[in-house]
Amino acid sequence: MGTSGCRAVVINNHGDQIAAHHVAMASANQAGARRSQNGEIWWQTVCRLLKELGNMVPMHEVAAIAVDGTSSTLLITDENGRPVSDGLMYNDARSHKEAQQIAAIAPAESAAHGASSALAKLLWLQKQRMPENTRHALHQADWIAGQLSGQFGISDENNCLKLGYDIINRCWPKWFDQLNIDRSLLPQVTIPGTTIGTVRNAIAHLLALSPQTRIVSGTTDSIAAFLATGASEIGDAVTSLGSTLALKILSNKPLFAPKFGVYSHRLGDKWLVGGASNCGGTTLLQCFSSAQMAAMTPRLTPDIPTGLDYYPLPSSGERFPVNNPKFPARITPRPADDVRYFQGLLEGIATVEQQGYQLLAELGAPYPSKVLTVGGGAQNPAWNKIRHNRLGVPVEVSQKTETALGPAMLALNSEPKAEIPA
């Protein structure tokens, strides 16, 4: 599940991609700090995607499905998974007061800090007088998996990090009680790739799936992008150049620095350290169409910097490497030459990327030995050369660029009879 569409990848038992399909999705509603979307739009998009995928592969042969979703996107539902709120998107920024409450109580290493955290969103939703039948607080990936399986109230360690889950001790923390969090709403947390059930009969019939198709717990979009590349060594880094800029690097120890929007996920016996900037493709598309950018790319001069000093945010507010909800966008002055302006924006995002990896190194993570790139921006060779010049390490386009390959790998490696821990 992305911000503008949904993509599915099908792999075989050897991990080889045999099919992929994508459908567009309506944009989230925006009004001031509000960024929300009706969950039914997500589900309709998923159903359309899987139905159309059935024209490419025999869906009844699909053994397992996992879902990734945008990190920190949250909605609340009743006992049967029916939404009783819109989904508050990853960049919804209405929860400033709630973020202040969290900041006064939560330990510094918690990933729940900030107005965009899932925990701040849950507190905000609690204050809106939730309907009496409210039963579950679910992330985007959780809810889609629940729609497929009929099993709601189940999540994974990656999605729950920004909901305040203690990833070190693997439990919901005691300090939640000081926030009056309704613990009954919190999901059961699994390791990504844990089998949570099989597809429910009605959905199996609707989507031509086998009733034996297993649904396994998923992950976040940025973790999925990392898993898709196959990066596995300490110092391997992955930059996702999508609507936003997400940086991840494999480390032998976790890092938590909410002051800078830095947090860590478990990944086997290693730790995935990183952060996500609001810079990225959204800003570029505010200035140029995809066709315009494609036409200008051959005219870029990566080895001749423009000298323009941009911080290309789509609007005020940044998460990483600066964590400031009022941080101003800087995309002016605009030169008369569109090609120069386009290159200046690309240079600005590359500078933010370099600052991000440098910050992670200063905090104790390794500096990248190489950077693999995924996302739409990975296909721009001039931008990759600009980034190589900024980063000073090899920048490679991942041969496995589909983020959806990440959850497919989770599904492949899941245990058919795995049990969900109590």
N, C-alpha and C positions, 0 to 999 in steps of 0.2 A: 504494500500500500504506500503510494507516494503522495505528494501534495497536489499533483495535477493528473494523476492517472494510476492505473494498477497494471502490474505485469506478472505473468506467470512463466516459469521455466520448468520444463519436464526433463529429468535426467534418467538414465538407465542405472542398472546395478553397479556399473563401473564408474559412475559419476560423469559420463559423457552427456552433453546437452543434445537432446533430440528434437526439442520443439520449444518455441517461445512465442508469446503473444502479448499484446498490449492494447488496452482501451483507455480512452481519455475519461476524465472525471470532472464534474463541475467544480469550480473554485469555491473555497470557503467564504463564508459571509464575513465582511469586514466593516467595522464601524468604530472609529476611535481605537481603543485598545482591544476591542473585541475581535476574536478570530474563531469562528465556530462553524460547524457543519452538521447537518442532519445525518445520523448514522445510517439511515435507510439509503442514503446516496452511496455510502461505502458498500453496503450489501448488494444493491442493485448492480453496482459496477462489478463486483466479484462474480455475481451470477452470470452476467453478460460475458465476462472474460472467460469463465470456465465452459460456458456453453459453446462459445466460438472456438475455444481450444479443442473441443470435441470434434471439430471438423479436421483437425490435424493429427490427433492421436486417439487411440481407443481408451476413453476415460475409465472404462470398467477395469482396465489393467493397472490403474494407478494404485500403488500400495500404500502410500502415506503422503500427507500434506502438512506443511508448516507455513505459518504466516509471519511476515514481518510488517511492522507499522511504524508510523512516525513517532519518535520518542516523546514521551510526556503528553501525548494526546489522550484525553480522558473523557469518559462519559459515565453516567450512572444509569442503572437498569433495575427493573423489578426482578422477582425471583426467577421468572422464566426468560430473562434476558431481554425483555422489551424495554427500550430506552425511555427514561423519564426525564432526560435532558438531552440537549444537543451535545455533540462532541466538542470539547474545548481543545482547540488545536495547539500544537507544540509551541506556537508563538503568540498565543493569547496572553495578554499582559494586564489583565484586570485585577490580578491578585496581589497588588503591592502591599496592602495592609496585612494580608495573611503571610506574605513573605517576611515582613517585619516580625510577626509573632514567631515564625519558625527561627529566624535569625537569633532571637533572644533566648532560645531554648536548645536548639539542635547543636550537636558538636560540630566543630569546624569542618571535619572530614566528611560530613553527610553531603550527599548529592542532592538533597531536597531543598537547598537554598535557592532563592531567586523566585521572582514572580512567575516565571515560566515553568517551574517545577510542577510535577503532577500532584505533589502534596499540597502546594499552595492552591492549586485548582480545586482539590477536594475540600479544603477548608472553605474556600469561597462558595462552593456548591452547598456545603452544609449550612451556610449562613443564608442561603436563598430559600429556606424553608422547603426542604426536599419533600416530595410526596411521601405519605405514610407507607406506601408499598415499596419504597426504595430498598434494594437488597444488596446490590453489587456496585463496586467502583471498578471499572474495567478500562484497560488501555485499548487502543484501536485494534491491535493484533489479537488481544484476548477476546474481544467481542466477536471478531470475525471467526476465530477458532470455535467460539461458543455457538455461533450460528450454524457452523458446519456439524458440530458434534452434539449439540444440545447440552454440553457441560459448561455451565457458567461459573464464575467465581474462581477461575484458575488463571494464573499468569506465569511469568518466568522471571529469573533473576535479573536479566538485562532490562526489561521494561520496568521492573519494580524499583530500580535503583533511585530514580528521581521521585518515587513515591515515598522514599525514606527508608527503604529496606536496608537492614544492616548486612552488607555483603560479606563482611569479615566473619561475623558470628552466625550468619544465615538465620536471621530472625527479625521480626518487627520490634523496634526498640522500645524500651520502657518510657523514654521521654515523650512518646506519643500521648501518654495519659495527661500530660500538662497542657496539651493542645485540645483536649476533649475530642479527640478523633473517635468516631464511631468504629471500633475495631471490627464490628460485624460486617462492615462494608469491604474490608480489606480482602484481597484475593489470596488464595492458597498459592504459594510460590514454588515453582519447579525449576529444575535445571533445564535450560533450553534443549529441546529435542526429546522431552519426556512424552511418552504416549499418554494422552488424556482420555482417549475413547475412540470409537469408530464413528463414521459419518452417520447421522440419523437417517432413517429410512426415507422420509419424505424428501430430504435433500439429495440422497443417493438417486432417487427416481428423477428428480428435477434436473440433475446435472449429469445423469447417465454414469454415475460412479457405482462401484461395488459397495454393498453394505458393509463389507469387510475393510474398506479403506480406512486406515488409521489417521487420526488427527493428532498431531504432536505440538507441544508448546513451542512458541516461536521466539522472536527476538525483535530488536529495534532495527530501523532502516540502516543506520550507520554501521551497526555490528554485522548486519547481513552483508553489507557491501564489503566489509573486511573479510568475512568468511568466504565470500565468493572468489576472492583473489587467490586463495591458497597460501597467503603469507603465513609463515610459521616460525621464523627465527627471531631471537631477540634483536631488536634494532630494525626489523622490517616495519615499514610504515605504509599506510594507505591514506591517500587523500581522496575524498569523494567530492567531485565538482558537479553538484546538482543545483537545486534551487538555493541551497546554502552550502557552506564550506565546512566539511567535517574532517577532522584529523584524528588518526588513531596510530599508535605505535605499540609494539609488543615489548613489554618490560618484565624483568624478573621480580618486580615488587610493585604493589599498588601505590598510587599517588592520589591524594584528595586535597584540592586547594580551591574551595568554592569562591574564594576572593577573586580568582581568575577563571572561574567556570571550568575547572579541571576535575575530572573524576575517573574512576577505574571500574572496569568490568572483569569478572572472572572469565578466563578462556582456557579451559583445561587446567594445567598446572602453571600457566603463565597469567599475566595480567595485561589487559588492553587499556592503555592510558590515552586519554585524549580530551578533546573539547570540540565544540561546534560554533562557528561564527555565523552571523546572519548575512554576511557577504555571500555573493554567489550569483547564480543564473537569474534569480528574480530581479536583481538590480540591472543586469545586462538587458533583460527583456523589457525593462521600463524605458530603456534608451534606444534599443534597436530590435528589429524583428530577427528571427532566426535566419531568414533569407539574406538580410542585410549583413549580418555577421559572417555568414558563409562567403558572401561576395567580397568582403573586406579582408578576410583572413590571409589570402595570398599576398596582400600588399603590406602586411605588417613587417616591421623590422626589429626582431627580437634582440639583436645585438647592438641596437642603437636606441637607448632609453629615451622616452619622451621628456623626462624631467617633471612630469605632472605628479602632484602629490595628492592622490585620492585615497579615501577610505570608503569603498563602494557599498554602503548599506542601502537597502530599499527604503528605509525610514529610520527615524531615531531609535536607538536601542541596540546594544550589543551584549553578547554572552561570553565570548572568548575570542582572542586572548585578553580582551578588556571586558569586565563584567559590570556594565553600567546601563540601566534601562533608559537613560537619557543621553547616551553617547550619540553625538550628532553625525549624520551622514555627511560625507565630503566628496561630492562629485562635480564641483565647480571650481574655477571657471571652465567653461566649455569652449575649446578652441573651434575655429571655423572648419577645420579639417576633420571630418568624421572618422577617418582611419586613425588619425593621431588620438582622437578622443577614445575610440574603442581600445586602442593599445594601452592608453593611460589607465583605463578601467581594469584591463587584464593585469597590468603591472601592479595596480593597487591591491587586487585580490591576492596576487602572488606574494606581495610584501606581507599581507596579513598571515598567509600560510607560513612564511619563513619566521615571522614573529611568534607564531603559535608553536612551532617545533622548537624554537630557541627557548621559549618559556618552559616547555616541558623538560628540556635538558637542564635548565637551571634549577628546576624543582627536583631533579633526581632521575628522570628517565634518560635512556640513551638518546643521543642525537641520531637521526635516521642514517642508516648505512645505504639505503636506497628508498625511493618513494614510488610505490605503485599507485596508479591513478585509475579511478572509476568514475562513472557519471557522464552526463552529456558533454561536459567540457573536456573530457579526456581525449576526445576525437580532434581537438584543435592542435595541430603540431606546433604552430607558432607560440601558442600559449604555453605548451609544455617546454619549449626552449626558453621562454621568459622565466618560467618557474625553475628550470635547471640553473639558470644564471643566478637567480635569487638564492636558491637553497644550497648550491654548491655540492650536490650529490646527484647520482643518476636518477632521472625521472623516467619511469617506464609506464607505458600504457598496459594495464592488465589485459591479458588475453581473454580473461573471463570477466567481462564488464557488466553482466547483468546482475544487479543487486538481488534479484529473486533467486539467483543460484545459491545464495547463502542459506535461506530457509530450505531450499531443496536438498542441500547437503545435510542439514539438520534432520530432515525427514529420512534421508537415506541411511544415516548412521543411528537412527533411533531404534530402540529395542521393542520388538513386537509386543512383548508381555511386560514391559516396564510398569511398575506400580507407582502411583503418585504418593509421595510421603505424606503422612498425616500431619 
